[in-house]
Amino acid sequence: MGIVVETKDCTAVSDAELEEMGDICTDGPARYDIGLLSKQCENWVLISHARIDGKLHGFSFCTLERIGGTPCVLIGLGTVKRTAKRADVLKQIVADQLRRAVLAFPDEDVLVGVRLSDPAGYQAFRAPVRLEDVVPRPGHKASGEERAWGRRLAKRFGVDADYDDRAFIAKGDGAAACVLDYEAAKDGDIDPEVAKQFAAVDAKRGDCLIAFGWAMAEDLAALGA
């Protein structure tokens, strides 16, 4: 059976689903307990669940909104089980979220923003469509407007108190960072230059890197079709 993704309102999340989510967080390196997950249901609008044969393999909170008039898909806390299917699970979760963006923002380019603690999370920017002008990225010096977007997202994510707008890194306070928790199946799946961007990220301290890119209207339209 293939991967089945359902995206629904956070208000519809049941106690049983919270337990499922907590279980796969316990099985992996994420330090997310049910209390934190329940709080995320209050802070976010949508949640995507990915199941294989009825069993939960990944989830991600998200919201579709405009920041300063710009349409955005903001990806919140999430995790993907460390199985051989992990890349496909991540791809299908992001695909379902972007399909909703087609309906919410027809004929518009959409900014996709996320918090990460591992460079493997950049795979979210390659599937199901490759995002344009991803920031930060190797060999690119961020413009003033791009740094401003980093600050806007840091504020929206609530991590702007100790945020470096040149490194795009927010320092933690010892609590688990609410990132998209994803690890590659093998080291060869990670771009070494992308990995360097995370050299100053202390995941145990709760640091995160804020990254974003643009989904072009024509690519979203094809995805929606």
C-alpha positions as CSV (number, residue, x, y, z in Angstrom):
1,M,0.0,0.0,0.0
2,G,1.2,3.5,-0.8
3,I,1.6,6.6,1.4
4,V,-1.7,8.2,2.3
5,V,-1.5,11.8,3.5
6,E,-4.4,13.6,5.2
7,T,-4.2,17.3,6.0
8,K,-6.9,18.6,8.4
9,D,-7.6,21.3,10.9
10,C,-5.7,21.1,14.2
11,T,-8.9,21.4,16.1
12,A,-9.9,18.0,14.7
13,V,-6.8,16.1,16.1
14,S,-8.0,13.4,18.5
15,D,-6.3,12.1,21.7
16,A,-5.5,8.9,19.9
17,E,-3.7,10.8,17.1
18,L,-1.7,12.7,19.7
19,E,-0.6,9.4,21.2
20,E,0.4,8.1,17.7
21,M,2.4,11.3,17.1
22,G,4.0,11.0,20.5
23,D,4.9,7.4,19.9
24,I,6.9,8.1,16.7
25,C,8.6,11.0,18.4
26,T,9.7,8.7,21.2
27,D,11.0,6.1,18.7
28,G,13.2,8.7,17.1
29,P,15.6,11.4,18.4
30,A,12.9,14.1,18.6
31,R,12.2,15.2,22.2
32,Y,8.6,16.0,21.6
33,D,6.1,14.9,24.3
34,I,2.3,14.8,24.1
35,G,2.1,18.1,26.1
36,L,4.2,19.9,23.5
37,L,2.3,18.4,20.6
38,S,-1.0,19.4,22.2
39,K,0.3,22.9,22.5
40,Q,1.2,22.9,18.8
41,C,-2.4,22.1,18.0
42,E,-3.4,25.4,19.6
43,N,-0.6,27.3,17.8
44,W,-1.1,26.0,14.3
45,V,-4.0,25.8,11.8
46,L,-3.4,22.6,9.9
47,I,-1.6,19.2,10.4
48,S,-0.6,16.6,7.8
49,H,-0.5,12.9,8.8
50,A,1.3,10.4,6.5
51,R,0.4,6.8,7.0
52,I,1.5,3.5,5.4
53,D,-0.8,0.5,5.9
54,G,-2.7,2.6,8.4
55,K,0.4,3.3,10.6
56,L,1.7,6.8,11.2
57,H,5.1,7.4,9.5
58,G,5.3,11.2,9.8
59,F,3.4,14.4,10.5
60,S,3.9,18.1,10.2
61,F,2.0,21.2,11.5
62,C,1.6,24.0,9.0
63,T,-0.4,27.1,8.2
64,L,-1.2,29.1,5.0
65,E,-1.2,32.8,5.6
66,R,0.0,36.1,4.3
67,I,2.9,38.0,5.8
68,G,2.9,41.6,4.7
69,G,0.7,40.6,1.8
70,T,3.0,37.8,0.7
71,P,1.4,34.3,0.5
72,C,3.3,31.8,2.7
73,V,3.3,28.2,3.6
74,L,4.8,27.9,7.1
75,I,5.9,24.5,8.1
76,G,6.0,24.0,11.9
77,L,7.0,21.1,14.2
78,G,7.0,17.8,12.5
79,T,8.9,14.5,12.4
80,V,9.4,11.6,10.0
81,K,10.1,8.0,11.2
82,R,13.6,6.8,10.3
83,T,12.6,4.1,7.9
84,A,13.6,3.3,4.3
85,K,10.5,5.2,3.2
86,R,11.4,8.4,5.0
87,A,12.2,10.5,1.8
88,D,8.9,9.5,0.2
89,V,7.0,10.3,3.4
90,L,8.6,13.8,3.6
91,K,7.9,14.4,-0.1
92,Q,4.2,13.4,0.2
93,I,3.7,15.6,3.3
94,V,5.1,18.7,1.6
95,A,3.2,17.9,-1.6
96,D,-0.1,17.8,0.2
97,Q,0.7,21.1,2.0
98,L,1.6,22.8,-1.3
99,R,-1.5,21.5,-3.0
100,R,-3.5,23.4,-0.4
101,A,-1.4,26.5,-1.3
102,V,-2.7,26.2,-4.9
103,L,-6.2,26.6,-3.6
104,A,-5.5,29.3,-1.1
105,F,-3.2,31.4,-3.4
106,P,-4.1,30.7,-7.0
107,D,-1.7,32.1,-9.6
108,E,0.7,33.4,-7.0
109,D,4.3,32.6,-6.1
110,V,4.4,31.3,-2.5
111,L,7.2,31.6,0.1
112,V,7.8,28.3,2.0
113,G,9.5,28.7,5.4
114,V,10.7,26.2,7.9
115,R,12.9,25.7,11.0
116,L,15.5,23.0,10.8
117,S,18.2,21.5,13.0
118,D,19.6,19.0,10.5
119,P,20.8,19.8,6.9
120,A,18.8,16.8,5.6
121,G,15.7,18.9,6.1
122,Y,16.7,20.8,2.9
123,Q,15.2,17.8,1.0
124,A,11.8,19.4,1.8
125,F,12.9,22.1,-0.7
126,R,13.4,19.6,-3.5
127,A,10.1,17.7,-3.4
128,P,7.6,17.6,-4.8
129,V,8.8,20.7,-6.7
130,R,12.2,22.3,-6.5
131,L,11.9,25.7,-4.7
132,E,13.6,28.7,-6.2
133,D,16.0,31.2,-4.5
134,V,16.4,29.1,-1.3
135,V,18.0,31.1,1.6
136,P,20.4,30.4,3.1
137,R,22.2,28.4,0.4
138,P,25.9,27.7,-0.3
139,G,27.9,30.4,-2.1
140,H,25.1,33.0,-1.8
141,K,25.4,36.2,0.2
142,A,21.9,37.0,1.4
143,S,20.5,40.4,0.4
144,G,19.0,42.9,2.8
145,E,15.5,41.9,1.8
146,E,16.4,38.2,2.3
147,R,17.7,38.9,5.8
148,A,14.6,40.9,6.4
149,W,12.5,37.8,5.5
150,G,14.6,35.7,7.9
151,R,13.7,38.2,10.7
152,R,10.0,38.1,9.8
153,L,10.0,34.4,9.9
154,A,11.9,34.3,13.2
155,K,9.3,36.6,14.7
156,R,6.5,34.6,13.3
157,F,8.0,31.4,14.7
158,G,8.6,33.1,18.0
159,V,12.4,32.6,18.0
160,D,13.5,36.2,17.3
161,A,14.9,36.9,20.8
162,D,18.3,35.6,20.0
163,Y,18.4,35.4,16.2
164,D,21.3,36.0,13.9
165,D,20.0,37.4,10.6
166,R,23.2,36.8,8.8
167,A,23.6,33.1,9.8
168,F,19.8,32.6,9.9
169,I,20.3,30.8,13.2
170,A,18.2,31.2,16.3
171,K,19.8,30.0,19.5
172,G,17.8,27.9,21.9
173,D,17.4,27.9,25.6
174,G,17.8,24.2,26.3
175,A,14.2,23.3,25.3
176,A,13.4,21.2,22.3
177,A,13.3,23.4,19.1
178,C,10.0,23.0,17.2
179,V,11.7,22.0,13.9
180,L,10.8,19.8,11.0
181,D,12.7,16.8,12.5
182,Y,14.2,14.8,9.6
183,E,17.4,12.8,9.0
184,A,18.8,11.4,5.8
185,A,19.1,7.7,5.4
186,K,22.8,8.0,4.6
187,D,25.4,10.7,4.7
188,G,25.7,10.8,0.9
189,D,22.2,12.3,0.7
190,I,23.4,15.5,2.3
191,D,25.2,18.3,0.4
192,P,28.5,18.9,2.3
193,E,28.2,22.6,1.6
194,V,24.7,22.8,3.0
195,A,25.9,20.9,6.1
196,K,28.5,23.6,6.7
197,Q,25.6,26.1,7.2
198,F,24.6,24.0,10.3
199,A,28.0,24.0,11.9
200,A,26.9,26.5,14.5
201,V,23.6,24.9,15.2
202,D,23.5,23.1,18.6
203,A,20.5,20.9,18.3
204,K,20.8,19.8,22.0
205,R,20.6,23.4,23.1
206,G,17.5,23.8,20.9
207,D,19.1,25.9,18.1
208,C,17.5,26.0,14.7
209,L,18.2,27.4,11.3
210,I,15.4,29.3,9.5
211,A,15.3,28.5,5.8
212,F,12.9,29.5,3.1
213,G,12.4,29.4,-0.7
214,W,9.8,30.2,-3.3
215,A,7.4,27.9,-5.0
216,M,6.6,29.3,-8.4
217,A,3.0,29.7,-9.4
218,E,3.4,27.6,-12.6
219,D,5.0,24.8,-10.6
220,L,2.2,24.9,-8.0
221,A,-0.4,24.9,-10.8
222,A,1.1,21.7,-12.2
223,L,1.1,20.1,-8.8
224,G,-2.5,21.1,-8.2
225,A,-3.5,19.6,-11.5
